[in-house]
Amino acid sequence: MASHLQTQLQALTQPDARGLLTEIHRGIEKESLRITPQGKLAQTPHPAGLGSALTHSSITTDYSEALLEFITPVTASIEQSLHQLEDIHSYVYQKLGDEILWSASMPCIVSGDDGIPVAQYGSSNVARMKTVYRYGLGHRYGRLMQAIAGIHYNFSMPQAYWDKAWRDAGSPGTQTDYISERYLGLIRNFRRYSWLLIYLYGASPAVCSSFLKGRDNHDLQAFDAEGKSLYMPYGTSLRMGGLGYNSDAQKQLNVCYNTLDNYVATLSSAILQPHSAYQNIPAGQDGDYQQLNNSLLQIENEFYSPIRPKRVAKSGETPMGALVRAGIEYIEVRCVDISPFSPVGLDAGQMRFLDTFLLYCLLQDSPACDDAEQHMQAANLDAVVNTGRQPGLMLNNNGTEVPMVQWAQQMLQGMQPIADLLDETHECSDYSASLQDQLAKVEDPELTPSARVLREMRERNLPFFRLAMAYSQQWAQYFRERTLSPETQSAFESETVHSLQAQTAIEQSDDISFEQYLQNFFAQYKTL
């Protein structure tokens, strides 16, 4: 009897399905810290030449004024996505003066929370809400954690695929609900298997000691006699571990991905229910806003997860309100480290494998998950984050201890039919080649990015900071020498002007108090 995966693949080989896989849509959101020529976090405001961080379509900021975020338009071409990301970098470098972009996920030289300026977006209610939310994150988790950068990979199947898949399934329920259920299945499988992505692409096994100054609640070791770098000998991605986007308070929050209703209900409750640990942080008393509210989550963005269901929200609409209104539109992969070995932090081979991996998660059978399995998934992820390259590492596969290497090989071999189909559809062999590259990494951990970081630190006798600085300078020169077409240059200049005008229009249109604005915003959660 054919497996669920085989049946799904068979459907994609039918004449009416040819070409569907060429229309997979993707977008990239890439964060980068602005730093001084000496490698310290920039203390300057968001460069005026980059327009408004509130309204610019492709250049904004994340937590800090110094943490830039670049957003590519949605396209069906990997090469186009990367070219657009390179164009954004090239334009930004025209406006940076002598500052450069940091080329790694773990930060440059930082001087504690006070040295990390919180992002500013203007005087409008929506701008103030974004900044207060960030102050709240700083009070709850510390600003250092928010200075860690990463890449978000947005992925969606074309509408024509869903039309065919829903029809082939017998048109159950509404198509909107069917699409959401299938994306939730992808998410459940992703959470089962995401440790593999961390092993293959984790690129943050070490950190500058300034990041941990005054902190001793970690298991990192000194890399060099001077103690300039700290590291995990077999670590892969410190960004995804206890030093990164993690929250002890959120560990009590068991978010279920079995149904969209359950997902929305769990997160809404966490946004509406007060949390005792945050009661003493001002949330509007006497006009003092140091957080948006005293709940476990201020808004759903505060929930840290390696993957999220998403839909583009309307103006003023909450992200979950958008999901309730029209279902899941795409998924956002959030566990991708920035590779210092690529100008923009990732390359075409990695994107091809991400597509192969995500299709594997979508097309596989995806049984419902329970709390026990979620704890097992978290333990597997933690093991690979901290000791992923350790010989003989064992993981828990549905209650059975198995060698990580064996499980990884089985999964990658199971992806071969998907890579073959993508190759056939795109008339190339690039997807299979990328898959073979990943198999080689499983067979030889020295081929992983995390091993390469540590090897280059040893061979070049450089602490983590100096190695990342060298790559940052290399890519700075690359982008400063790279020219934009006149059309692209003009489009960026126009968007800069337009974004500033749009920010002004938003500020002038405000006609309610900030308190009323927040009240209206949070009232939406009570109706979900």
C-alpha positions in Angstrom: 0.0 0.0 0.0 1.4 3.4 -1.0 2.3 5.8 1.8 0.7 9.1 2.3 3.8 10.8 1.0 3.9 8.6 -2.1 0.2 9.3 -2.8 0.7 13.0 -2.5 3.8 12.9 -4.8 1.9 10.8 -7.3 -0.8 13.5 -7.5 1.9 16.1 -8.3 3.2 14.1 -11.3 -0.2 14.1 -13.0 -0.5 16.2 -16.2 -2.8 18.8 -14.5 -0.2 19.3 -11.8 2.8 19.9 -14.0 4.3 23.3 -13.2 2.6 23.8 -9.9 5.9 23.4 -8.0 7.5 26.2 -10.1 4.9 28.6 -8.4 5.9 28.0 -4.8 6.1 31.5 -3.3 8.7 32.6 -0.8 9.9 35.8 0.8 12.9 36.5 3.0 13.2 38.7 6.1 16.8 39.1 7.1 18.1 41.0 10.2 21.5 42.7 10.5 23.0 44.8 13.2 24.5 48.1 12.3 28.0 48.4 13.8 30.8 51.0 14.0 34.1 50.4 12.1 35.5 49.2 15.5 32.8 46.5 15.7 30.7 48.1 18.4 26.9 48.3 18.2 25.9 51.5 16.4 24.3 54.1 18.7 23.1 56.3 15.8 19.5 56.7 14.8 18.0 54.7 11.9 19.7 56.4 8.8 17.5 59.1 7.4 18.4 58.0 3.9 16.6 54.7 4.5 13.2 56.4 4.9 10.7 55.5 7.6 11.2 52.2 9.5 7.4 52.3 10.2 6.2 52.3 6.6 9.1 51.3 4.2 8.2 48.2 2.3 11.6 46.6 2.4 13.8 48.2 5.0 12.7 48.5 8.7 14.1 47.7 12.1 13.4 44.9 14.5 14.0 45.3 18.3 16.7 47.9 18.3 17.3 51.1 16.3 20.5 49.4 15.3 18.9 46.1 14.2 18.0 46.5 10.5 15.5 44.1 8.9 15.4 43.6 5.1 12.2 42.2 3.5 12.1 40.9 0.0 8.9 41.0 -2.1 7.1 37.6 -2.5 8.3 35.8 -5.6 8.3 32.4 -7.2 12.0 32.5 -8.0 14.8 31.7 -5.7 17.3 33.6 -7.8 15.1 36.7 -7.9 14.6 36.6 -4.1 18.4 36.5 -3.5 19.0 39.2 -6.1 16.4 41.5 -4.5 18.0 40.8 -1.1 21.4 41.8 -2.5 19.9 45.0 -4.0 18.5 46.0 -0.6 22.0 45.5 1.0 23.6 47.5 -1.8 21.2 50.4 -1.4 21.5 50.3 2.4 25.3 50.5 2.1 24.9 53.8 0.2 23.3 55.3 3.3 25.4 53.9 6.1 28.4 56.2 6.1 31.3 54.4 7.7 29.1 51.9 9.5 28.8 48.3 8.3 26.5 45.3 8.8 27.4 42.5 11.2 27.6 39.2 9.3 26.6 36.8 12.1 23.6 35.9 14.3 25.2 36.3 17.7 26.0 40.0 18.4 29.1 42.1 18.0 30.7 43.9 21.0 27.9 45.0 23.2 28.0 46.9 26.5 25.0 45.5 28.3 21.3 46.5 28.0 22.0 50.2 28.2 24.0 50.0 25.0 21.2 48.6 23.0 18.9 51.5 21.8 15.2 50.5 21.4 13.7 51.1 17.9 11.8 54.3 17.3 9.0 54.7 14.7 7.6 58.2 15.1 4.8 59.8 17.2 1.7 58.0 16.0 -0.2 55.6 18.1 0.9 52.6 16.1 4.5 53.8 16.3 4.3 54.2 20.0 2.8 50.8 20.4 5.7 49.2 18.5 8.2 51.0 20.7 6.4 50.2 24.0 6.2 46.6 23.0 10.0 46.6 22.6 10.5 48.2 26.0 8.4 45.4 27.5 10.5 42.8 25.8 13.6 44.4 27.3 12.1 44.5 30.8 10.9 40.9 30.6 13.9 39.2 28.9 16.7 41.7 28.8 17.7 43.7 25.7 20.8 41.5 25.0 18.6 38.7 23.8 16.9 41.1 21.4 20.2 41.9 19.7 20.5 38.4 18.2 19.8 38.4 14.5 18.3 35.7 12.2 16.5 35.0 9.0 12.8 34.3 8.6 11.9 32.3 5.5 8.3 32.7 4.3 6.8 29.8 2.3 3.4 29.2 0.6 2.0 26.9 -2.0 0.3 28.4 -5.1 -3.5 28.7 -5.1 -3.7 26.3 -8.1 -2.1 23.6 -5.9 -4.7 24.0 -3.2 -7.5 23.9 -5.8 -6.2 20.6 -7.0 -5.4 19.1 -3.6 -8.8 20.1 -2.1 -10.6 18.6 -5.2 -8.5 15.4 -5.0 -9.4 15.1 -1.3 -13.1 15.2 -2.1 -13.6 18.9 -1.4 -14.1 18.4 2.4 -15.6 21.4 4.2 -14.5 24.8 3.0 -11.3 25.2 1.0 -10.1 27.9 3.5 -10.3 25.4 6.4 -8.7 22.6 4.3 -5.7 24.9 3.5 -5.3 25.8 7.2 -5.5 22.2 8.3 -2.8 21.2 5.7 -0.5 24.1 6.8 -1.0 23.0 10.4 0.1 19.5 9.4 3.2 21.0 7.9 3.9 22.9 11.1 3.4 19.8 13.3 5.9 17.9 11.2 8.3 20.8 11.1 8.4 20.9 14.8 9.1 17.1 14.8 12.0 17.5 12.4 13.3 21.0 12.8 16.4 19.7 14.8 17.7 18.6 11.4 17.7 22.2 10.0 19.6 23.3 13.2 22.2 20.6 12.6 22.6 21.4 8.9 22.6 25.2 9.0 23.3 26.3 12.6 26.1 28.8 12.3 26.4 30.2 15.9 28.4 27.8 18.1 30.4 30.6 19.6 29.9 34.1 21.0 31.9 37.2 22.0 32.4 37.1 25.7 31.1 40.7 26.0 27.6 39.2 25.3 27.8 37.3 28.6 29.6 39.8 30.8 28.4 39.5 34.3 26.3 36.4 33.6 27.3 32.9 34.8 24.1 31.0 34.1 25.4 29.2 31.1 27.4 26.1 30.1 29.7 27.7 27.6 33.5 27.1 27.7 36.3 29.5 27.0 37.6 29.1 23.5 40.9 30.9 24.0 43.3 31.5 26.9 42.3 35.2 27.0 38.6 34.3 27.3 37.6 36.5 24.4 35.2 33.9 23.0 32.9 31.4 24.6 31.6 28.3 22.8 29.9 24.9 22.9 32.4 22.3 21.5 29.7 20.4 19.7 27.2 23.2 19.6 25.4 24.3 16.4 23.1 27.3 17.1 23.4 29.2 20.4 20.8 31.5 18.9 18.2 28.7 19.2 19.2 27.7 22.7 19.1 29.1 26.3 21.0 32.2 25.3 18.8 33.1 22.4 15.1 33.5 21.9 13.9 31.5 24.8 11.6 32.3 27.7 11.2 30.4 31.0 7.8 32.1 31.5 6.6 30.8 28.1 7.6 27.2 28.9 4.3 26.9 30.7 2.5 27.8 27.5 1.7 24.7 25.6 0.5 25.9 22.2 -1.4 23.3 20.2 -1.1 23.2 16.5 -3.8 20.5 16.0 -6.5 23.0 15.1 -6.5 26.7 14.2 -9.2 27.3 16.8 -7.0 25.8 19.6 -3.9 27.8 18.5 -5.9 31.1 18.5 -7.6 30.3 21.8 -4.3 29.4 23.6 -2.5 32.5 22.4 -5.5 34.9 23.0 -5.7 33.6 26.6 -2.0 34.3 27.1 -2.5 37.9 25.8 -5.6 38.6 27.9 -4.6 36.9 31.2 -2.4 38.8 33.7 0.9 37.2 34.6 2.2 37.7 38.1 5.9 38.0 37.2 5.1 41.1 35.1 2.8 42.9 37.5 5.4 45.4 38.7 6.4 46.7 35.2 4.3 49.9 34.5 1.7 49.3 31.8 0.0 52.7 31.6 -0.2 53.8 35.2 0.0 57.6 35.3 0.8 57.4 31.6 4.0 55.4 32.1 4.1 52.6 29.5 7.1 50.3 30.0 5.1 47.4 28.5 1.8 47.1 26.6 0.1 45.0 29.4 1.1 42.6 32.2 0.0 39.4 30.5 2.2 36.4 29.7 2.3 37.8 26.1 1.9 41.4 25.2 1.0 40.4 21.7 1.3 37.2 19.7 4.7 38.2 18.2 6.2 37.7 21.7 5.5 33.9 21.5 8.9 32.4 20.5 8.5 29.5 18.1 10.7 28.1 15.3 7.7 28.4 12.9 4.5 30.4 12.8 1.2 30.3 10.8 0.7 33.6 9.1 -1.7 35.8 7.0 -1.2 39.3 5.9 -3.3 41.4 8.3 -5.4 44.4 7.4 -4.5 47.8 8.8 -5.1 47.7 12.6 -6.0 44.0 12.6 -4.3 41.6 14.9 -2.3 38.8 13.3 -4.6 36.2 14.9 -7.6 38.2 13.8 -6.4 37.8 10.2 -6.0 34.0 10.7 -9.6 33.7 12.0 -10.9 35.9 9.2 -9.4 34.0 6.3 -7.2 31.1 7.4 -3.5 30.5 7.1 -1.9 32.0 4.0 1.7 31.1 4.5 4.2 29.8 7.1 7.2 31.6 8.5 10.3 29.6 9.4 12.2 31.4 12.2 15.1 29.1 13.0 17.6 30.0 10.3 20.9 31.4 11.5 22.7 34.1 9.5 25.7 32.4 7.7 28.8 34.6 7.8 30.0 32.7 4.7 27.4 34.2 2.4 27.0 37.9 1.4 23.3 38.0 2.5 23.4 35.2 5.1 22.0 32.3 3.0 22.3 31.0 -0.6 20.3 29.3 -3.3 21.4 25.8 -2.3 20.0 26.4 1.2 16.7 27.8 -0.1 16.3 24.8 -2.4 16.8 22.5 0.5 14.4 24.5 2.7 11.8 24.1 -0.1 12.4 20.3 -0.2 12.3 20.0 3.5 9.0 22.1 3.8 7.4 20.0 1.0 8.4 16.9 2.9 6.7 18.3 6.0 3.6 19.2 4.0 3.2 16.0 2.0 3.9 13.6 4.9 1.1 12.3 7.1 1.0 14.5 10.2 -0.8 13.0 13.2 -2.1 15.2 16.0 0.4 16.2 18.7 0.1 16.1 22.5 2.0 17.7 25.3 4.3 14.7 25.8 5.4 14.8 22.2 6.0 18.6 22.4 8.3 18.1 25.3 10.1 15.4 23.4 10.5 17.7 20.4 11.9 20.4 22.6 14.4 18.0 24.1 15.5 16.9 20.7 16.0 20.5 19.6 17.9 21.3 22.7 20.2 18.4 22.3 21.1 19.3 18.7 21.5 23.0 19.6 24.0 22.2 22.3 25.6 18.9 21.2 24.5 18.4 17.6 28.0 17.4 16.3 28.8 15.1 19.2 29.6 11.5 18.0 26.9 9.0 19.0 24.3 11.6 19.8 20.9 10.0 20.5 17.5 11.5 19.9 14.0 10.4 20.9 11.9 9.3 17.8 8.4 8.7 19.0 9.5 7.1 22.3 12.5 5.2 20.9 16.1 6.3 21.3 17.8 6.5 17.9 21.2 7.7 16.7 20.8 11.2 15.3 22.9 10.3 12.2 20.7 7.4 11.4 17.5 9.3 11.7 18.9 12.2 9.7 20.0 9.9 6.9 16.6 8.2 6.8 14.8 11.6 6.5 17.1 12.9 3.8 16.8 9.8 1.8 13.0 10.1 2.2 13.2 13.6 0.6 14.9 12.3 -2.5 11.7 11.7 -4.5 10.7 15.3 -3.7 14.1 16.7 -4.8 13.7 14.6 -8.0 10.3 16.0 -8.7 11.5 19.6 -8.1 14.5 18.9 -10.4 12.1 17.6 -13.1 9.8 20.5 -12.7 12.6 23.1 -12.9 14.5 21.2 -15.5 17.7 21.1 -13.4 19.6 18.9 -11.0 20.1 21.6 -8.3 17.6 20.2 -5.8 19.2 16.8 -5.7 22.6 18.4 -5.5 21.6 20.4 -2.5 20.2 17.2 -0.9 23.5 15.4 -1.5 25.3 18.3 0.2 23.1 17.8 3.3 23.8 14.0 3.4 27.5 14.8 3.2 27.1 17.0 6.3 25.4 14.2 8.2 28.3 11.8 7.3 30.9 14.4 8.2 30.0 17.0 10.8 33.1 19.0 9.9 31.2 20.1 6.8 28.5 21.9 8.8 28.6 25.7 9.1 29.0 25.5 12.9 32.1 23.3 12.6 33.5 25.7 9.9 33.1 28.7 12.3 35.1 26.9 15.0 37.7 25.6 12.5 38.3 29.0 11.0 38.7 30.5 14.5 41.3 27.9 15.3 43.2 27.9 12.0 43.2 31.7 11.7 43.8 32.2 15.4 40.9 34.6 15.7 38.3 35.0 18.5 34.7 34.9 17.3 34.4 38.6 17.2 37.5 39.0 14.9 36.3 36.2 12.6 32.8 37.7 12.2 34.3 41.2 11.8 36.5 39.9 9.0 33.5 38.6 7.1 31.5 41.7 7.9 34.3 43.8 6.3 34.5 41.5 3.3 30.8 41.7 2.6 30.8 45.5 3.2 33.3 45.9 0.5 31.4 43.5 -1.8 28.2 45.6 -1.5 29.9 49.0 -1.7 31.4 47.9 -5.0 28.1 46.4 -6.3 26.1 48.8 -8.4 22.4 49.0 -8.8 20.5 49.4 -12.1 19.2 53.0 -12.6 15.6 51.5 -12.4 16.3 49.8 -9.0 18.1 52.9 -7.6 15.2 55.1 -8.6 12.6 52.7 -7.1 14.5 52.7 -3.7 14.8 56.5 -3.7 11.0 56.8 -4.5 10.1 54.3 -1.7 12.3 56.3 0.8 10.3 59.5 0.0 7.0 57.7 -0.1 7.6 56.0 3.3 8.3 59.3 5.0 5.2 60.8 3.5 3.2 57.7 4.7 4.5 58.1 8.2 3.5 61.7 8.3 0.0 60.9 7.0 -0.4 58.3 9.8 0.7 60.7 12.5 -1.7 63.4 11.2 -4.6 61.0 11.0 -4.5 60.0 14.7 -7.7 61.2 16.4 -7.8 59.1 19.6 -5.5 58.8 22.6 -2.8 56.1 22.9 -4.8 54.6 25.8 -7.9 54.4 23.6 -5.9 53.0 20.7 -4.6 50.1 22.9 -8.0 49.5 24.3 -9.5 49.2 20.8 -6.6 46.9 19.7 -6.8 44.5 22.6 -10.6 44.4 22.4 -10.2 42.4 19.2 -8.7 39.4 21.1 -11.9 39.1 23.2 -14.0 38.4 20.1 -11.7 35.7 18.6 
